[in-house]
Amino acid sequence: MHVLKDLEPRKVFMFFEEISQIPHGSGNTAQIADYCMNFAKQRGLKAIYDATGNVIIYAPGTAGYENSEPLIIQGHMDMVCEKNADCTQNMDTDGLTLMTDGKYVWADGTTLGGDDGIALAYIFAILDSDDIPHPPIEALITRDEETGMYGAMDFDPALISGTKILNIDSEKEGVLTVSCAGGITAHCVFELSQQYHRPAYEYEISVSGLLGGHSGADIGKGRLNAFKMLSKPLKHITDCYFGTISGGGKMNVIPQNASVIIGSDDEKLDTLQQIVKHCNDQKYGGDTDPGLLFSVKEIDTRGKVKYLKNKCYLYDMYDFLRCFPTGVQTMSDSIEDMVETSLNLGVLELKDSELHCDFLIRSNSEGGKEVVAGTVRDFTKSIGDEIDFVEMTLSSEYPAWEYRKNSPLRDRMIEVFREQYGKEPIVAGIHAGLECGIFAKKIKDADIVSIGPDIADIHTPKERLDVASAARVWEYVKEILRRSR
Ligand SMILES: [Zn+2]
């Protein structure tokens, strides 16, 4: 115990260590919520444990700040529990085994929960001190951010009065995050023929070796979609039957692998090998996906795969794969290098005579989702002669956190940053979801900025918190409070 006792800022690391001794994986937050409630009670602060499991602690402004506008400081109480294969720790019942070398803090064999324990440690250190000037604070500690932002989703905005929100759930010091993407899923269904044929030869053509990645955070990196790459060999294949297609599997992951099964009445392995070689020679992966590999093999599905009788289907599949929209659609004009709208075709499967596909659409502006959904709809109508579009349904919508042109909180934070660090902060948006998006939608006129100290490899047992960075961000947060009179 007290492994971190020599680290500065002492109080921050003391609370960080206390939190680490309470198991608090997503879905297992009752104990940490109790801890938050007790913390408030012991200090005579008003606190609410709301109906969904969030904790809100209210602290009045210090002398001279009694009538200042309240500041909401927000973080999430749950952490991702991951551990090494040989680690015996029971993360449901036991605390973490903290380690430090003075430069970093990590947990032995498990995730650290620096994401988002550092937010709670800062909040407690502020509320526990009597020498930090601050405006009225509404500390909003949400539950289960990591598994679906359930605490934020169900949060009742009537429980707070402030509109300025300092979210401490980013992992890069020096970056002020001011926008995040919203999303919506477009599920499209196409009808194929039910007339089948049994060819003499069967072949599987595959695409593998792509990097894939997160369909939000990595979509701007130009990574290839395995389904789209299947169109490359299909372009050259004639006189074959379409059997089935598979690959990808997760809407929020850029598909790394995909394959198509085709049939032929005569032996074609040589021809197909030449086509595959030709595709490999083209090096379509370039610098972004150098591992891209096309391959072909003869297979025997023993009648399990049904081939469509009309050979035109193979050409229509080629058309489909060549034309479906995926990847970056537009870039932001307010934030440099930020993707504004994108989509990812992550799921494509044949169920009987229906082709189902799921596009995850993201946009950092509210209107962008509709525009991209329109692009998908246009595509569905343009496809082949044989593939009949049946329907497109939109679901699982969540809001974008749009960039605010006028943001007094951001202005103040840029000013403080400049003075403390002697340089400009990076003002950025992320093309993925954050709790801030939900608060931006729920709280009228919300003015939100997200920050945090350097934490590497979050959500993995390699997660480590940079001690010096945590100390600098602590000074930064205190100065923001002092200026919030
Ligand atoms: Zn987090």
Residues whose N, C-alpha, C, O or C-beta is under 5 A from the ligand:
A	BS01	ZN	D115 D116 D169
